[in-house]
Amino acid sequence: MDAKAYLSSCLGKVLEMRGQDLFLKVGSVPRTRAMGLVRTMPFEVVKAEETQAIADALLNNHQKELLAKNLSVDFAFSLLTAGQRFRANVFYQMGTLSLVIRTLWKSIPSFEELHIPEVMQRIALEKSGIILIAGTVSSGKTTTITAMLDMMNQRVERHIITIEDPVEYLHADKKCIVNQREIGTDAVDFTSALKYVVRQSPDVIVIGEMRDAETFNFALSAAEVGRLVIATVHAKSVVQIFDRVLGFFPADERDQALSHLSYNITCLCCQKLLVCKDGKSLVPAFEIMTGNYTTRQLVREKRFDKVPQAMRNANKDGMMTYEQAIYNLWEQGFITPEEALASSERPQELENRMKGIVIDGERGKILGS
């Protein structure tokens, strides 16, 4: 069996098992991550020549050079036999090649398919500002941004530029014109791609990952001149986003960075995936903070401990904490009580609410307190 046929068989089984990732390691049977567990698959032990052949078949010359230089490389590819796109990383371990391949949606999913809160549709249609989508690895950040871009593409006339490493989902031009730049193929690195992007007349700029002060300062500058900037960041909560951003800067520059951010916040959102009642699918829980007078003031004053209360108080405006989102998913029948409590940072508070116990002061005063 040739490399692509073997890979197709493995990925076909991953899709059958509703897996997220395929793991190919020399000396071990192929495995898949499904519902958070890494499970074995019914194949023979992987041989060194098989992973090498797959890498040779999938990587272009530039990617092969990167692998030789860095001993690891990210890339994305389409497999026609499976009819969908995948993201992958090839790396060396114990002198042999291993692969981890992430399955992507067959087509760009809608807000409804992903169960993304309706407020995110309004946020996606804003004309300027900064939208940060946070979460841990494999929490669906890129998929959420993809759905936001597709919704824009169907409703408004804009020029969207994405800077990705690698490009995961492919966007056809609809109402928007979408230019997708892949690091290593279309641009040398993020810095060089960002350097000239404003001259390319974008309305929306998507940055694959907010990773340093330079990238963040660019996002602020672009937002201040009327662009909408969307990026991902690694954080476990909205409040932790501020810690992450401040960590980009030396101590004497943090107050200024925070002040600039406060004026340009469109939305800070964090998400995580929960297992549905059927045990076979996942549903996202979202923590959402939008920019209004109260939240911007709290950010400027570095009163991050008050941000969750501000989100709870503004639930009618679409803001929500993780506890509210998890409660809603349980109330709507998506998840079990056990999954709800296991996913909560404040399980006792959530359990009380599930029992109908209302805590005094839940909608307390924020500013001036």
C-alpha positions in Angstrom: 0.0 0.0 0.0 1.5 3.4 -1.0 1.8 6.3 1.5 -1.3 8.2 0.5 -3.5 5.1 0.4 -2.2 4.1 3.9 -2.8 7.6 5.2 -6.3 7.6 3.7 -7.1 4.4 5.4 -6.0 5.7 8.8 -7.8 9.0 8.4 -10.9 7.3 7.2 -10.9 5.3 10.5 -10.3 8.5 12.5 -13.4 10.0 10.9 -15.4 6.9 11.5 -14.4 7.0 15.2 -15.2 10.8 15.3 -11.7 11.5 16.3 -9.9 14.8 16.3 -6.3 13.7 15.8 -4.4 10.9 14.2 -1.1 9.9 15.8 1.5 8.0 13.8 4.6 6.9 15.7 7.2 4.3 14.6 6.9 1.2 16.6 3.3 1.8 17.8 -0.1 1.2 16.3 -1.9 4.3 15.0 -4.0 6.1 17.5 -6.7 8.7 17.5 -7.9 11.3 20.1 -11.7 10.9 20.4 -13.7 12.7 23.2 -10.4 13.6 24.9 -9.1 10.0 25.1 -6.2 8.7 23.0 -7.5 5.3 21.6 -5.7 2.6 19.6 -6.9 1.8 16.0 -7.0 -1.6 14.2 -3.8 -1.3 12.2 -0.4 -2.8 12.2 2.5 -1.2 14.0 3.8 1.8 12.1 7.1 1.4 10.3 9.8 4.0 9.8 9.6 3.8 6.0 5.8 4.5 6.3 6.1 7.8 8.2 9.0 8.8 5.9 7.0 8.0 2.8 4.0 10.0 4.1 6.2 13.0 4.8 7.8 12.8 1.4 4.4 12.7 -0.2 2.8 15.5 1.7 5.6 18.1 2.2 6.7 20.5 -0.5 10.4 21.4 -1.0 10.2 24.4 1.3 8.5 22.4 4.1 11.1 19.7 3.7 13.9 22.3 4.2 12.1 23.5 7.3 11.9 20.0 8.7 15.6 19.4 8.0 16.4 22.7 9.7 14.0 22.7 12.7 13.3 19.0 13.0 9.6 19.8 13.0 7.2 21.5 10.6 3.5 22.6 10.5 1.5 22.3 7.4 -2.1 21.7 6.1 -3.3 19.5 3.2 -6.4 18.3 1.4 -7.0 14.6 0.9 -9.4 14.1 -2.0 -10.4 10.6 -1.0 -11.7 11.9 2.3 -13.1 15.1 0.8 -11.7 17.4 3.4 -8.8 19.3 4.8 -6.3 18.5 7.6 -3.7 20.2 9.7 -0.5 18.4 10.5 2.8 18.5 12.3 5.7 16.2 11.4 8.6 15.9 13.9 11.5 13.7 14.8 11.5 11.5 17.9 14.2 9.0 18.7 15.6 9.6 15.2 12.4 8.7 13.3 9.5 10.7 12.0 6.2 11.0 13.9 3.0 12.7 12.6 0.1 14.3 14.4 -2.8 15.1 12.0 -5.8 17.2 13.0 -9.1 16.6 11.2 -10.9 19.8 10.1 -14.5 20.3 9.2 -15.4 19.0 5.7 -16.8 22.4 4.8 -16.9 25.7 6.7 -19.4 25.2 9.6 -22.1 27.7 10.4 -22.7 29.4 13.7 -25.7 27.1 14.2 -23.7 23.9 13.6 -21.0 25.1 16.1 -23.5 26.4 18.7 -21.7 29.7 18.7 -23.7 32.4 20.7 -25.7 34.8 18.6 -23.9 37.8 20.0 -20.7 36.7 18.1 -22.5 37.3 14.8 -23.0 41.0 15.8 -19.4 41.2 17.0 -18.1 39.8 13.7 -19.9 42.6 11.8 -18.2 45.4 13.7 -16.1 47.6 11.6 -13.1 48.1 13.8 -11.4 47.1 17.1 -9.8 44.0 18.4 -11.4 40.6 18.8 -9.3 38.0 20.7 -10.5 34.4 20.7 -8.8 32.5 23.6 -8.7 28.9 24.7 -6.3 26.1 25.2 -4.9 23.9 22.4 -7.7 22.1 20.5 -10.5 24.2 22.0 -11.9 25.3 18.6 -10.5 28.8 18.3 -9.6 28.6 14.7 -12.9 27.1 13.8 -14.8 29.9 15.5 -12.9 32.5 13.6 -13.5 30.6 10.4 -17.2 30.7 11.0 -17.1 34.4 11.7 -15.2 35.1 8.5 -17.6 33.0 6.5 -20.6 34.9 8.0 -18.9 38.2 7.0 -18.3 36.7 3.5 -22.0 36.1 3.1 -23.3 39.4 4.4 -20.9 42.3 3.9 -18.5 43.6 1.3 -15.0 43.7 2.7 -11.4 42.9 2.0 -10.2 40.2 4.5 -6.5 39.3 4.8 -5.5 36.3 6.9 -2.0 35.6 8.1 -1.8 31.9 9.1 0.7 29.2 9.9 -0.6 27.1 8.2 -3.7 28.0 6.3 -6.4 25.6 7.6 -9.7 26.4 6.0 -10.0 27.7 2.5 -12.4 30.7 1.9 -13.9 31.3 -1.6 -14.7 34.9 -2.5 -18.3 35.7 -2.0 -19.3 39.2 -1.0 -15.8 39.6 0.4 -12.5 39.2 -1.3 -10.3 37.0 1.0 -6.6 36.9 0.7 -5.0 34.1 2.7 -1.3 34.2 3.4 0.6 31.2 4.7 3.8 31.7 6.6 6.7 30.1 4.7 4.8 30.0 1.4 3.4 33.5 1.0 5.4 35.4 3.6 8.7 34.8 5.3 7.3 35.2 8.8 4.6 37.0 10.8 6.7 40.2 11.2 7.3 40.6 7.5 3.6 39.8 6.7 2.3 42.4 9.2 4.8 45.0 8.0 3.0 45.7 4.8 -0.5 44.5 5.4 -2.0 47.9 6.1 -0.8 49.0 2.7 -2.8 46.2 1.2 -6.0 48.0 2.1 -7.7 45.4 4.4 -10.9 45.9 6.3 -10.3 42.8 8.4 -7.0 41.4 9.4 -6.8 37.9 10.9 -3.6 37.0 12.8 -3.2 33.3 13.4 -1.8 33.8 16.9 -1.1 36.8 19.1 2.4 35.8 20.2 4.5 38.9 21.2 4.6 42.6 21.9 5.3 43.4 18.2 2.3 41.5 17.0 0.1 43.1 19.7 1.3 46.6 19.0 0.5 46.1 15.3 -3.0 44.9 16.2 -3.5 48.0 18.3 -2.2 50.3 15.6 -4.4 48.7 12.9 -7.5 48.9 15.2 -6.9 52.6 16.0 -6.9 53.4 12.2 -10.2 51.7 11.7 -9.4 48.1 10.9 -11.0 45.1 12.6 -8.3 42.8 13.9 -9.1 39.2 14.9 -6.5 36.9 16.6 -6.2 33.9 18.8 -4.4 33.8 22.1 -3.6 31.0 24.5 -5.5 31.6 27.8 -8.0 29.7 29.9 -10.3 32.6 30.7 -11.1 36.2 29.7 -9.3 37.4 32.8 -6.2 35.4 31.9 -6.1 37.1 28.5 -4.9 40.3 30.3 -2.2 38.4 32.1 -1.1 36.9 28.7 -1.1 40.3 27.0 0.8 42.0 29.8 3.4 39.3 29.7 4.4 40.4 26.3 5.6 43.7 27.6 8.3 44.9 30.1 6.9 46.3 33.3 7.3 49.9 32.4 5.2 49.5 29.2 2.3 47.5 30.5 0.0 50.4 31.7 0.2 52.1 28.3 -0.5 48.8 26.5 -3.5 48.1 28.7 -4.8 51.6 28.2 -4.6 51.3 24.4 -6.2 47.9 24.5 -9.1 49.2 26.7 -10.1 51.8 24.0 -10.0 49.2 21.2 -11.7 46.2 22.8 -14.5 44.9 20.6 -14.6 41.4 22.2 -12.5 39.2 24.3 -13.8 35.6 24.2 -12.6 32.3 25.6 -13.9 28.9 24.8 -13.6 25.3 25.7 -15.2 22.1 24.4 -17.5 19.9 26.5 -18.6 16.3 25.8 -22.3 16.1 24.8 -24.8 13.7 26.4 -24.4 11.3 23.5 -20.7 10.9 24.3 -19.9 11.2 20.6 -19.9 14.9 20.0 -18.5 18.1 21.5 -20.2 21.5 22.2 -18.4 24.7 23.1 -18.9 26.8 26.2 -18.1 30.5 25.7 -17.0 33.2 28.1 -17.6 36.5 26.4 -16.7 40.1 27.3 -17.5 42.9 24.9 -16.2 46.5 25.1 -18.6 48.9 26.9 -18.1 51.7 29.4 -17.9 49.4 32.4 -15.5 46.8 31.0 -13.2 49.3 29.4 -13.0 51.3 32.7 -12.2 48.1 34.7 -9.4 47.2 32.2 -7.9 50.7 32.4 -8.0 50.5 36.2 -6.6 46.9 36.2 -9.6 45.7 38.3 -9.6 42.4 36.6 -11.2 40.7 39.6 -14.4 42.7 38.8 -14.6 41.6 35.2 -16.5 38.3 35.8 -19.2 40.3 37.7 -19.4 42.8 34.9 -20.0 40.0 32.5 -22.7 38.4 34.7 -24.4 41.8 35.0 -24.4 42.3 31.2 -25.9 38.9 30.3 -28.7 40.6 28.3 -26.1 42.2 26.1 -24.6 38.9 25.2 -21.8 38.8 27.8 -21.5 35.7 29.8 -19.1 33.8 32.2 -18.2 30.2 31.8 -20.5 29.3 34.7 -23.5 30.9 32.9 -22.5 29.3 29.6 -22.2 25.8 31.2 -25.5 26.3 33.0 -27.2 27.2 29.7 -25.8 24.1 28.0 -27.0 21.9 30.8 -30.4 23.6 30.9 -30.8 23.1 27.2 -30.0 19.4 27.5 -26.7 19.4 25.6 -24.6 18.1 28.5 -25.0 16.0 31.6 -24.9 17.4 35.1 -21.7 15.5 35.7 -20.0 17.1 32.7 -21.3 20.5 33.7 -19.8 20.3 37.2 -16.6 18.7 36.0 -16.1 21.6 33.5 -16.8 24.3 36.0 -14.2 26.4 37.8 -16.8 27.1 40.5 -18.7 23.8 40.8 -20.4 24.6 44.1 -21.9 27.8 42.7 -23.0 26.1 39.6 -24.6 23.2 41.5 -26.5 25.7 43.6 -27.8 27.4 40.5 -28.8 24.0 39.0 -30.8 23.4 42.2 -32.5 26.8 41.8 -30.6 28.4 44.7 -30.1 32.1 44.0 -27.1 33.8 45.7 -27.7 37.3 47.0 -25.6 40.0 45.4 -25.1 38.1 42.1 -25.7 41.3 40.2 -23.8 43.6 42.5 -22.5 47.1 41.8 -19.1 47.2 39.9 -17.7 50.7 39.4 -17.4 52.8 42.4 -17.4 49.8 44.8 
